[in-house]
């Protein structure tokens, strides 16, 4: 089977926008700029769990190198909020992956963020940053509580939640972190389908973007909740189908609502029902995979 590489929806950019610390009353940290990120974190009691984890994963040498780096650094309280035993259950390789997901391979200060951006972490996987007048969030979960803590080889932004790569999240988690899928996530919640999509699955979700929903915003208000639920379930296939599982030509599969969906592979382009194009493929998580599409699929009855 041939693997299809699909064009990403968002270019990775680092442009100008103001990053606002959530608590202006905190005393600014002014470290010695001869100290590395590891040195600065080790000198702050709020980062002791992070520093211990960095050492355990063998990343202290890398994060003491020239860099530059940007570290979204979870506080002790952020680590303590993780499910009991999760941190201890990780292998050193998994721990290193989680920690590297918090690090960018560039120095990004508060005046170098735009309102919404997807930026690549050291794992190669994107993190999703939203900056607005109310502060800054990462992956729609973590808030920046202290920004622009400088070091000789980069900058630290303290966050109040540990963020996790896609492999640790279910399909709801992995959709929720992506700001360009907000409308889908909100609609799934409004139709009480979150719990359904967080069970063991597996699922393949064709996830329409915010722009895809905006294109039919005159239609949605005319639909009943039952019709909207039917449309949402039409985007879910009750199996895990990665791009490597696709063959050239048409494949017909049944969606979770029972209606058939036609997937076509032509060269590097994948379309669904001849109307929606896959823009990002293979967002793979614990209970299934997401493929981002540019149009909302409508069941035959709709």
Secondary structure by P-SEA (a helix, b strand, c coil): cbbbbbbbcccbbbbbbbbbbcccccccccccccccaaaaaaacccaaaaaaaaaaaccccccccccccccccccaaaaaaccccccccccaaaaaaaaaaaccccccccccccccccccccccbbbbbbbccccccccccccccccccccccbbbbbbcbbbbccccccaaaaaaacccaaaaaaaaaaacccccccccccbbbbcccaaaaaaaccccccccaaaaaaaaaaaccccccccccccccbbbbbccccbbbbbbbccccccccccccccccccccccbbbbbbcbbbbcccc
